[in-house]
Amino acid sequence: MNNETPSPAYGQSALRVGLTCKCPRCGRGALFTGFLTVVPRCSVCGLDLSKEDSGDGPAVFIVFILGAIVVTLALVVEVNFEPPLWVHLVIWPPVIIGGALAMLRPLKGLMIALQYKNKASDSGTVDYD
């Protein structure tokens, strides 16, 4: 009998399972009940997800990724079109807010999937079964 912890989604990549917000073990059950609330237990395989916490990781990645994209686009718009300041004030806040909200859920799912794959925990030891 094999007592090893199964790999994420039985061979699926942590990237795929995380970005689609599925259970990191079976790849089929939903990871979230609301926008960012992690389900206590996977409805398909029964994996206990009640203690999963991605912390500030997704927010940090969003700041770096979205910041680089928005600053680059704002500079391109400024150099090519030289719009008045109010145009920047109208364009970029919705882009930043929309981009952050769109990226937050998949990146949180990815962080949880990577934690599961790498058996990460506060104590350094986790028994996922």
C-alpha positions, 0 to 999 in steps of 0.5 A, a space after each residue: 500500500 502506498 502511503 505517499 501524499 498524492 501529487 496535486 490533482 493526480 499528475 496535473 500541474 499545480 499551476 493549472 489546478 491553482 489558476 482554475 481554483 480547483 482542489 490541489 489534490 483531486 483537481 475537481 472540487 471547487 477551492 472557494 465558496 465565495 470570492 476568496 473564502 476557501 472551502 473547509 473541505 473538498 466536496 469531491 475528495 474530502 481534503 481538509 482545506 480549513 487551515 490553508 492560508 496564502 497570506 499576503 503572497 497573492 497581493 505581493 505578486 499582484 503589486 509587482 505584476 500589475 504595477 509593472 504593466 500599468 506603469 509601462 502602459 501609462 508611460 506609453 500613453 504619455 509619450 505617444 499621446 501626451 494626454 492631460 492629467 485628468 485622462 490618466 486619472 480616468 483611465 488607470 484607477 479602473 484598470 488597477 482595481 479591475 486587474 487586481 480583482 481579476 488576478 487575486 482569486 487565481 493567484 490565491 488558488 495558485 499559492 494554495 496549490 503550491 503550498 500543497 504540492 510542496 507540503 508547506 506549513 507553519 510547522 514545516 510538517 503537514 499530513 494531508 491525508 
